[in-house]
Amino acid sequence: VKAAMESMKDLGFSDKDVDEIKGIYADTNFYLLVATIFIASMHLLFDFLAFKSDINFWRNKGSFEGLSVSTVIWRGFSQTIIFFYLMDQGSSLLVLIPSGVGTLIEIWKIKKVLRLQIVRNGSFIPKLTWKPLRKEEREENQTRQFDAESMRYLSYLLYPLVIAGAVYSLLYQPHKSWYSWTINSLANGVYVFGFLFMLPQLFVNYKMKSVAHLPWKAFMYKAFNTFIDDVFAFIITMPTSHRVACFRDDVIFLIYLYQR
């Protein structure tokens, strides 16, 4: 066991992470410990399968008709904020590593859905260009109209509440630095209003009368992990707001199932 703990340190786990794992072994009922190890193994398996399916779906996706661009951009932004927030809060690597991988995938999705291309043209600094729409891809304009309509409704409620929450946090809550306050404010906005930013995709699904355009295989793997996260929320060290977000994702998945 000691050798295993030393190996974890060599892999980059901090003393806090190692002590947390020691505590799980020392303070947990044997049967609960076995169940926890099994659940953790299944979580890692479903993480891998979800990432693999998601990448395959988006790599082969030519048209983005029916997919909410604002939801894709929001997920990339929110995943990035949550990753830096978890780092700032000193969360376990068991939470940080999947979050970091998910962040990279979501950023790659933004590049795909916006059709961004990196062009060098012999210069040292690369440039970003937008690939023009092909004729068959112009059908996506209807999706973008539905998307813009839903975002307009959300903006009336969302932006004032986010600003008010950030001001309240600055005045009444202690923070280590301006960076910490910024990340905390953005993360709280992501956690609290993350459900609202799922609404554009739900709205597009409703208008299109179809959910066939969604990556259902990846969704199912993520759904299994969502319910596993509900268990981990009480075992692994993580901020309270991140625990609440685990249960919020359950609601999102159930709504997607209802629409299907």
Order of alpha helices (4+ residues) and beta strands (2+ residues): alpha-alpha-alpha-alpha-alpha-beta-beta-alpha-alpha-alpha-alpha
